[in-house]
Amino acid sequence: MPPHKLESVVLHHDVLRFVDIGGGPPVVLVHGLLGSHESWAPQIRRLAKKHRVVAPDLFGHGQSDKPSGDYSLSAHAATLRDLMDHLGISSAAFVGHSLGGGIVMQLSYLFPERVDRLCLVSSGGLGPEVSLFLKAATLPGSELVLPLLASDRLRRTTENILNHLGRLGLPVQPSRSAAETWRSLKTVSDRSSRAAFLASTRAVVGLRGQTVSAKQHFSKFESLPSLLVWGGRDKMIPASHAENLRRVVPHSRVEIFPRAGHFPQLDEPELFYRVLDQFLAQGAQSGQ
């Protein structure tokens, strides 16, 4: 599949790059930590047949600038608002994955008039539990370990071992979620990307897990059409977090994909598109 063309805009002296494709009701896809618009690769062209799809590389990620500064949820939410203003989009449906889920919930709280519908995918902000890897990233000295994980030598050695084991018939083929996580670690090979990753992580995660929760704002989401999609095999953020929102916002719809990991949009792309397309179509029918 050819890469998507990236547009760019300068916001507060920094360059933000994004995909803007298709026509129709707008849908904004917001990736998570270490991600980019590529985290939505199987979905962008499908959605663009019916929608105007906007998929940014958040500041500190992908091909956007990596400035030193504020990487809080509120800062990312304000960037999304500024991007919408630049594109002339008054409101849209938002789909947020992992950290992106926390960002779009913050956007919904700060700028509720900009959010028509909300889809959270393996989202942060719904409970304290999080993977050991993310907790470790908050420790002093973690910036010294990340270059090792991103090094070409380690990556080639690991991939050669897995290929050799595969030829021996051992079941070592990684899931798409695992492959995406492994691929995304390469993005922290340069100093500015590592600094942005650590700043983003430490803004929402501590040694005891997630430090930012949307629970106090759940009542704000009661009237907002909401869809939660999770992988039953998610090791990064457990699927039990989806129940935290379903109990408080009973009208939200929850879909658990039993065979998917932390990236259900990659592990089960066809199923993910069907579920999301149905959810978005309900908005078109109701005028939202």
WOGI-V191463 format. One record per residue. RES is the residue in three letters. OMEGA is omega in radians with two decimals (none if undefined). Layout:
((RES | OMEGA) (RES | OMEGA))
//
This chain:
((MET | -3.12) (PRO | 3.13) (PRO | 3.13) (HIS | 3.09) (LYS | -3.14) (LEU | 2.97) (GLU | 3.11) (SER | 3.07) (VAL | 3.07) (VAL | 3.11) (LEU | 3.12) (HIS | 3.05) (HIS | 3.12) (ASP | -3.06) (VAL | 3.05) (LEU | 3.13) (ARG | -3.01) (PHE | 2.98) (VAL | 3.05) (ASP | -2.98) (ILE | 3.05) (GLY | 3.13) (GLY | -3.10) (GLY | 3.13) (PRO | -3.05) (PRO | 3.04) (VAL | 3.14) (VAL | -3.12) (LEU | -3.04) (VAL | -3.06) (HIS | -3.13) (GLY | 3.14) (LEU | 3.14) (LEU | -3.09) (GLY | 3.10) (SER | 3.06) (HIS | -3.14) (GLU | 3.08) (SER | -3.12) (TRP | -2.99) (ALA | -3.11) (PRO | -3.01) (GLN | -2.96) (ILE | -3.08) (ARG | 3.08) (ARG | -3.11) (LEU | -3.07) (ALA | 3.08) (LYS | -3.11) (LYS | -2.96) (HIS | 2.88) (ARG | -3.04) (VAL | 3.08) (VAL | -3.12) (ALA | -3.10) (PRO | 2.79) (ASP | -3.12) (LEU | 3.04) (PHE | -3.10) (GLY | -3.05) (HIS | 3.01) (GLY | -3.10) (GLN | 3.04) (SER | 3.13) (ASP | 3.12) (LYS | -3.09) (PRO | 2.96) (SER | -3.10) (GLY | -2.97) (ASP | 3.07) (TYR | 3.11) (SER | 3.08) (LEU | -3.12) (SER | 3.12) (ALA | 3.10) (HIS | 3.13) (ALA | 3.12) (ALA | 3.08) (THR | 3.11) (LEU | 3.08) (ARG | 3.14) (ASP | 3.10) (LEU | 3.10) (MET | 3.11) (ASP | 3.13) (HIS | -3.09) (LEU | -3.14) (GLY | -3.14) (ILE | -3.10) (SER | 3.11) (SER | -3.05) (ALA | 2.90) (ALA | -3.12) (PHE | 3.08) (VAL | -3.08) (GLY | 3.14) (HIS | 3.03) (SER | 3.07) (LEU | 3.12) (GLY | 3.07) (GLY | 3.08) (GLY | -3.14) (ILE | -3.10) (VAL | 3.01) (MET | 3.09) (GLN | 3.07) (LEU | -3.14) (SER | 3.13) (TYR | -3.07) (LEU | -3.06) (PHE | -3.03) (PRO | -3.13) (GLU | -3.11) (ARG | -3.01) (VAL | 3.12) (ASP | -3.12) (ARG | -3.02) (LEU | 3.03) (CYS | 3.12) (LEU | -3.07) (VAL | -3.11) (SER | -2.87) (SER | 2.91) (GLY | 3.05) (GLY | -3.09) (LEU | 3.14) (GLY | -3.05) (PRO | -3.00) (GLU | 3.12) (VAL | -3.06) (SER | 3.11) (LEU | 3.14) (PHE | -3.12) (LEU | 3.07) (LYS | -3.12) (ALA | -3.13) (ALA | 3.12) (THR | -3.09) (LEU | 3.01) (PRO | 3.14) (GLY | -3.14) (SER | 3.12) (GLU | 3.10) (LEU | -3.11) (VAL | -3.07) (LEU | 3.10) (PRO | 3.10) (LEU | 3.14) (LEU | -3.11) (ALA | -3.03) (SER | 3.13) (ASP | -3.10) (ARG | 3.12) (LEU | -3.09) (ARG | 3.12) (ARG | -3.14) (THR | -3.14) (THR | -3.12) (GLU | 3.09) (ASN | 3.11) (ILE | -3.13) (LEU | 3.11) (ASN | 3.13) (HIS | 3.11) (LEU | 3.10) (GLY | 3.11) (ARG | 3.09) (LEU | 3.09) (GLY | -3.14) (LEU | -3.08) (PRO | -3.09) (VAL | -3.14) (GLN | -3.09) (PRO | 3.03) (SER | 3.10) (ARG | 3.09) (SER | 3.14) (ALA | -3.14) (ALA | 3.13) (GLU | 3.10) (THR | 3.12) (TRP | 3.13) (ARG | -3.05) (SER | 3.12) (LEU | 3.12) (LYS | -3.09) (THR | 3.14) (VAL | -3.13) (SER | 3.12) (ASP | -3.00) (ARG | -3.08) (SER | 3.11) (SER | 3.11) (ARG | 3.14) (ALA | 3.14) (ALA | 3.12) (PHE | -3.12) (LEU | 3.11) (ALA | 3.13) (SER | -3.13) (THR | -3.08) (ARG | 3.08) (ALA | -3.05) (VAL | -3.05) (VAL | 3.02) (GLY | -3.10) (LEU | -3.14) (ARG | 3.12) (GLY | -3.10) (GLN | -3.10) (THR | -3.14) (VAL | -3.11) (SER | 3.10) (ALA | -3.02) (LYS | -3.11) (GLN | -3.14) (HIS | -3.07) (PHE | -3.11) (SER | 3.12) (LYS | -3.07) (PHE | -3.01) (GLU | -3.11) (SER | -3.11) (LEU | 3.10) (PRO | -3.01) (SER | 3.07) (LEU | 3.06) (LEU | 3.11) (VAL | -3.09) (TRP | 3.00) (GLY | -3.13) (GLY | -3.13) (ARG | -3.10) (ASP | 3.10) (LYS | -3.11) (MET | 3.09) (ILE | -3.00) (PRO | -3.10) (ALA | 3.12) (SER | 3.13) (HIS | 3.13) (ALA | -3.13) (GLU | 3.13) (ASN | 3.13) (LEU | -3.10) (ARG | -3.13) (ARG | -3.07) (VAL | 3.13) (VAL | -2.98) (PRO | -3.11) (HIS | 3.09) (SER | 3.14) (ARG | -3.12) (VAL | 3.09) (GLU | 3.09) (ILE | 3.09) (PHE | -2.97) (PRO | -3.05) (ARG | -3.05) (ALA | 3.06) (GLY | -3.04) (HIS | 3.13) (PHE | -3.13) (PRO | 3.12) (GLN | 3.08) (LEU | -3.12) (ASP | -3.11) (GLU | -3.01) (PRO | -3.12) (GLU | 3.14) (LEU | -3.14) (PHE | -3.12) (TYR | -3.13) (ARG | -3.12) (VAL | -3.12) (LEU | -3.14) (ASP | 3.11) (GLN | 3.14) (PHE | 3.14) (LEU | 3.12) (ALA | 3.09) (GLN | 3.09) (GLY | 3.13) (ALA | -3.11) (GLN | -3.11) (SER | -3.13) (GLY | 3.11) (GLN | none))
//
